[in-house]
Structure formats: structure tokens, C-alpha cells
Amino acid sequence: MSVQARLFQGTRDILPEELLPRQELVAALTRTFESYGFAPLETPAMEFLDILLGKYGDEGDKLLYKLAYKGGEVLALRYDLTVPLSRVVAMNPELPLPFKRYQIQPVWRGDRPQPAQGRYREFIQCDVDTVGSASMAADAENVAVVDAGIRALGLTEFVVRINHRRLLRGLVEAAGLNASQEASVLRSVDKLDKIGMEGVQAELTAGGIAADAQRALLELMDISGSPEEVLRNVETRVGGSEAALQGIRELRELLEYSAALGVDPARVSVDLHLTRGLDYYTGPVYEVALTSIEKFGSLGGGGRYDDLMSLYGGAPIPATGVSIGLSRVLSALLKLGKLTMRSSPANALVMRMPDAAATEGLKLCTELRTAGVACELYYDADRLKKQFLFAERKGIPCAVILGGNEIAAGTVTLKHLPTGVQETLPRAALAARIQVLTQR
């Protein structure tokens, strides 16, 4: 019986031409994360369902991929990396606090896929979190590390939008809404980039929010300007709310600390529309928006979640974190023409003339690898045109031509395919020359 080869919608195979640059991006992020003192962590793909349920709001719970295990729905694929981190901390009370970790692993969400924007049901998250500190310096580090991380990946035209859940609570109060309406209202506003203002208003109306309350809330959220201008303006409007005042104080502190960490103030904005719809956020929230592609969506985001750890029965432990969406970054780099696609990690293809034995080609490959040059051997002594086409198709930048005359003279012919420049040089100098030509 034959089986139809197919994929579940919203998932995909990742071929070498994308996986190779992705691995380079992961290496760049790892260097950035570790430079801030974050240590690596991995957790299982599946968690007990009750650990995940109730952490993401009603809509988030609907996106969980539940696993039927021995006849019952007791497991699910992880939705994010933050809730598994909270479980790790609860199960390892001996961890020294603050505990700083980074985690680069796949997560799964039953959301509507949008491949053009790099949105899939299975995707890689790159998280950093600090558990055990209430200091705004930890939140400022999140802003700094995501700023440095996105720049390390090759993107420069972006802005880190920030807000505060307590400030949002003050806006909700000032609009005449009560605390029981806050979560659902903020979840609707969180969809602004996806469904537009009319869609948000339709959701709020369907949720029983009166038109005058909607207008009051959205008018407050429309306050714009420099970060300090926004905070000063909103302070005069909702200054009677202690929650809002605390949020404003902490945002000012965060902005001061992030500037001290070297974040360009021009790449940070206070955006009162930003809510980050997940229910577990309690303090500052942040999101990275690409400015060079309209309506592309966020490249990453996060925030403070001081109550999540208490769900396991212990005392509350302050925590904060931020995530970079690797698939989104890859899609952005492709759209902007900043990603070189190649299907081989080799920097050189050793090409054999008919009078060069296979053993000579293998020996030359061994010499190159010993000198730190990744290379491939074209196994057959085929037509040079065919071998050149093979190298170009795989994105291998250097072709090394080996024939009987070269072997006898101790030389090689090297062609740099991107420029077409060809040269003959001593075999002993080959590796160093390839390394110069392929520095990225």
C-alpha cells in the first residue's frame, strides 16, 4: 500500500539552503545571549496539560496541541518556553537566584499559519529570562539583549516598543471599565496589527464594551510622541491611578537603564497600544517591530511575569524575559535581500580533471579540512562545466581545479565563483587564500 507524501498545514521541511543560514543566526544569538551572562537550558517538547492550561488565556488554551496518551488528554506540546521555565524553577529550588537562562527550541501553536510573514504552527523561539529579580535593570537587559540580538542577525531598521501592564490597567480604569473587563479588553487590543482598528472595535462591542468607553480607552492609547512626552502626557490624564503611576515610574527607570546599556534611544518607543495578550504578564512588556517592511508583524517580544511561579504552590518569584522569533527574522532577511542562500556548508569544491586520481582529490580535501576549510570533493572526473554548475547550484564560493599538471607542479587552480577571478597558486597557500576569499 502506498502512502501519500504530505505535511500537516502550518509545518514545513527546512532544507539546507535555509537551515545553514539559520544555524549561523543561532550562533550569533548564542554569542549575544552568553555575553550578557545567560546560560543554556533545554526542556522536553511535551508537558503535562495542566501545567500549560490557564497560562495563556482562553484563546491561547485553544491553540494548544493536546496529545492523547494512553487514552486520555494529559499531555500537550509546549506553547512557549516561559511556562516550562517556570516549572523547571519550581522543581529545582536549589538554583541560585537570579537565574539567567537562554533557550533556543521549537514550540507549537494551532494558530492560522502565515508563511509570507514567517508565521508557522511549529517554529523556533529564542528566549532569555531572568528569574529572581524585581529590578528594572533586568527588564532593561531584556531590551538591550533583544536590541543587540536583532542587530547581530543583520537587521538595523527596527524599533523596540515598550509599555507596562499596570499603566494599561490605569488606562482601562480611566475609560470607566472595571477590573473584570481588563483581560478581555487587552486581548482584543492586542490584535490591532492583525485585524485593524475596526476589527478591535467590533470585538470590544461583541464583548459588551460600550461605545463611549471604547472611545475613551482608544483615545488614551493614541497618545504619541517621544517616550518622555508620552509618559508625561498620560501621567496628567490618569494620575489618579496608583497602578498607572507605578507603571510610569518603572518605565522611566527602564528607559534610563536601557540607555546606560547602550541602546539607542531612537530605537525605543512607548506605545500605549502594546498589550502582549498573554495573561501572565504583570509589568513592563516589549515588542520588536520591523520598520522597513510595512505590516510585517513583530520580530520578538516579552515582558515581566512576577506571579507565574506561584502557580506551583510556592511563594511568588519575580521574573522577566524576552523572545526572538527566528522564523520571522529569516523571512525579514529574505524579503530585504540580506540572506545568502546556500545548500552546502563547504567553502570549496575540489574538482578533478580526468588525469587526477580520486586519491589525489581526497588528499587535497584532507589538507584543506586540516587547515580549517570546509570542502567537498566532486567524486567523478566529469566535465568541468558540469562541476562548476554543481558548485554554483550549491552556493559553494570557491572551485579548486586539480589535474595531472597541477599535481606534478605542486600547484592548484583556484576560481572564486562570485567574482569569476581565477588564479594559480602553490598548493601550500591554497587554504589561506580560500579563507581570505570567504570571510563573511
N, C-alpha and C positions, 0 to 999 in steps of 0.2 A: 504494500500500500504506500503510495507516495504522499508526502506531506507538503502543503504549500508553504514556501518560504515567505515569511511576513513578520512585521513588527507591530507591537502594540502602539496605538496612536499616542503621540507625545513622547515616545522614546526614539532612540536612534543609535545606529552603529557609528562609532567615531573612528574614522580611517586615519592612517599615518599622517596624511598632509595636514590634518587638524590637530592630531594628538601630539605630534612633535612640537609645534609652537606652543601648545598648551602646557607641555612639560617645562618648556623654558619659562613660561609665565609663572608656573607654580614655583619654580626655583627662585625666580625674582621675588615673589611674595614671601617665600620662606626666609630668604635673607633679610627682607624688611621686617618681618614679624620678630625674628630672633634678635635683630638689632635693638628692639625695644624690651628684650628680656622675656618674651613669650616662649613657652616650652611646648613641644608637640604632644597631642593626645589623639587617640582613636577610640571610638565606641562601636558596638555592634550595629548592623543595619536594621535590626528589628528590636523593638522594645515591647514590654507588656502594655496592652492597650490602655489600662487605667492610668499608667504613667503619662501617656500622651494626651488623653482626653481632658477637656476643660482648660487647657493651657492656651488655646489659640482662638477662643471664641466659637460661637455656634457655626459660623461659616467655615472657619479653619478646621473644625472637627469633621465637617462633611468631606474635606479633601484628604483625609487620612486613608491610606491603603491598608485595609484590615486583612489579616491573614487567618484563614481557617486552619486551626491547628488541633488535630485530634477531635474534630467535630465541633469546635467552639471558637468564637471570635475572641481570642485572648491576646493576640499579638498584632502589631502593625509595623509597617516600615516607618522609619523616623521621618518626621515632617521638617525638622530643622536640627541644628546641632546644639541649641541652647538648653532645651529641656533634658536631653541626655547628659549634658554637662552638669545640670543641677542634680541629677541622680548620682553621678559619679561623686560629687562633693558630699552628698548625703551618705553614701556608702563608704567614704574614706575620710572619717573625721580627723585623721592624723595629718592630713595635708596642711602644710604651712600656709597661713593666710597673711597677706593676699596671695591667692593662687592665680598665676597668669598662664593661660594656655592658648595655643592656636590649634586649629583643627581644619583639615582640608579633606573632605569626604563627600560622597553623594547623598542627597536627600530626595524624597519622593512626595509629590503633591498631585492630587487628582484635579488639577486646575485646567482651564482651557489653554491648550498649547498655542503659542505664537512664535513659530520658528523664525520669522523675519526679524524679531526682536530678541532672539536667543532665549525664548521662554519655553521650557520643556517640562514634562512631568517628572523626569529624572534629571537632576542637574547637580553640579558641584558647588558647594558652599565653602568659602574660605573665611573662617571665623577667628577673631581674637576676643578673649573675655578676661576680665579681672574680677575675681570673687574674693570678697572680704574687705573691701574699702568703700567708704561712703564719700571719699574725697572727689571733688570735681576735677582734680588732676588726673584721675583715672579716666574720666569721660573725655578730658582734653587729649589724653593719649589716644583714645579711640579716633578722635577727629584727625589727629596728627598721623596715626599709622595708616588710616584709610587714605588720607591725602598722599602720603609718601608711597603707599602701595599702588594706587592708581597711576601715579606718575611713573613708578618703576615699570609698569606694564606698557608704557608708551603713550598714555593719554594725558593731555595737558589742559584741554578745554572742558572743564567741569566745575561744578560748584557743590560744596557741602552745605546742604540746607539743614538748619537745626531748629528745634522747638522744645517745649517742655510739657509733659502731661499735666503738671499742676497748673501751668499757665492756661492750658486748654480747659481745665476744669473751671478756672475763673471766667473764661470766655463763655462757657456753657451757662454758668450761673448768671453772668451779666445779661445773657439773652433771655433770661426768665425761665430756663429749663431746670429741672431738678436732677439730683444725682443719679436717680434710677434710669434716666434717659441718656446719660453721658456716653456709655459704652456703645450703644447702638447708633447714636448720632455721629460719634467719631469714626465708627466703622464705615458709615456712609460717606463722610467727608474724605476718608482715606482712598476712596475710589475715584476721586476727582480726575486723575490723569487718565483713567480707563474709560469712564462714562460721561465725562464732561459735567459742567455745572447743571445743565438741565436734568441730567440723569441723577445727580446728587439730590437736587430739589424734589424730584419725583419720588426717590427713596424716602426722603425725610417726610414728605406728605403721606406716603403709604404707611410710615411708622407713627403717624399721629402727631407730627410736629406742626404746630400752627404756622401759618404763613408769616405773621409778624415776628415770631421767634426765629424763623429761618432767616428772615431779612436782617434781624439784629445780629445774629451769630455770624453770618457770612460777611456782613459789613465790617465787623471787628476783624475777621480773618483776612480781609482785604488790605489791612494796614501794611504799607510797604515803605521802603527806604533803606538806609544803611542799618546794620544791626542795632546800633545805639538809638537811632531815630525810631525804629520800630518799638524797641523796649520802652523808650521814654514816652512815646505816644500811647501805647497800650497801658502803661502804668497810670496815666491820667484818666483812662477810661474805665479801668477795672481795679483801681487802687483800693477799693474796699474789700477785696477778696484776699484773705491771707494766703490761700493756696496760690493765687496768681503772683502775689508779691514774692513768695518763696521761689517760684519758678523763675521770675525775673532776676532775682539775686543770683541764683545758681547759673543762669545763662550768662550773666555778666562775668562771673568768675570763670566759667568755662571758656569764654572768648578771650579773657586775659591770659589764661594758662595756654591755650592753643597758640596764641601769638608768641608766647615765650618758647614754645616748642618749634617755632619756625614756620608755622602755617601762614601763608599769605592771606591777610585779612580780606583781600579782594576775592578769594575763593570760598568765603564763608558768608552765608546769609541767614537771617532769622526769617523763617517762612511760617506764618501762623496757620496756613492750611495743612501743614505737615502733621499727621497724627500717628502714623505707624499703627495700623489697625489691630495688632496683636494685643490681647487683653493683659498680658503680664507686664507691660511697660509701666513704670511708676515715676520716672524723672525725665532727664533730657532724652530726646530722640533725635536721630540724624539720618540723612539720606543723601546719597551722591547722585547728582543729576548731570547728565552729559549736555553741554550747551551747543555742541557743534552739529548735532543731529536733532531735528525737531521731533518731539513726542516719542523719543526713543525709550523712555522709562528709566528707572533707577539702575545704577551700576552696583549699588550696595546700600546698606543701612543698618541701623541698630538702635540701641538705647540702654537706659538703666532699668533694671528689674529687681528691686530690693525685696520683694515678697515671695519670689518663686521658690526659694529654698525652704521656706516654712511649710510648704505643702507636704513635706515628708515627715512632719511631726516635730521638727526641731525649731530652734529659735530662728528668727529671720536673719539672713546673712546678706549684706549689701552686695550687689553685683552689677556689672555693666559690660557691654560688648558691642561689637560691630562686625558686619559680614560683607564680603565682596563676592558678587556673583560672577564666576569665571566665564560661564557661557555667554553672559551679557557682554562682558569685556571683549571676548573673542569676536562676537558679532559686530561690536562697535569698531574694532580694529579692522575687520574685513571691509565694512562699509566705508571707512576712511582711507582705505588703501595702505594701511600701516602694518599689514601682516604678510610675511613672505611664506607662501605655501610650498612645502616640500614633503616628499613621501619617503625620504631616506635621511638618516642622521649622518651619513657619510659626507665628508668634505672633498673626497677624491674618489674617482673611479679609475682603477688600473686597467688599461685597455691593451690587449695582446695583439701583436701582429702575427701572421701565420708562422713566422720563423722563431717565435718566442715560446718556449715550453711553458706549460702550466706551472711547473715547479718554480720557474723564474718569477712569474707573476705572484705566486703565493709568497715567495721570499720577500719581494718588494712590499707586499701588503704587511708582512710581519715587521719589516723595518719601519714602515710608517706608523703602525699601531704602537710599536715600542717607543717611538718619538712623540706619541700623543695625538696622532692624526687619525680620525675615524675614516675608514675607507672600505670600498668594495672591490672585488675582482670580477670583471666580466669573464665568465667561465669559459666561453668559447672564443677561438680566434676567428672572429667574424669580420664582416666588412666594417671599416672604420665609421662610415656614415651611420650604420645601424647602432654602433656602440655610442656614438655621440648623441643620437636621438634618445637612447636609453638614459644617458646621464641627464639630458635636458628634461626629459619627462619626469624623472625622479627628483629634480631640483638639486642635483649634485654639482657644485660650482666648478670643480677642477677635474680635468681629464688628463691622465698620465699615460702617455703612449710608450709602450715597451716593445722594441723589436730587436732582432739579432745584432744590428749595428750598435744600438744603444747599449746592449748588454756587454758587447766586446769593448766599447769605449768607456764604460762606467758612467754613462750619462743617461738622461731621460728627456723626453719632450713633454713639456707641461703647457696645457692650454687652459686659460681662465675663461670659462664659457660666458659669463655675463658681459665681458668686455671683448671677447674674441682674440685677446692678446696671447700669442704663442711664443715660447722660448725654450731653448735647450740649455740645460744646466747640469752640473755634476750630481750624480745620484746622492752623494752625501749632503748636498744642500737642499734636496727636494722638500723634506718635511718642514724646515724653517720657512721656505718660500710659500708653501701652502698655508701655513699658519698666518703669515702676513696677509695673504690674499683673502683669507676667510674670517678675519677678525670682525666681530659684529658688536 
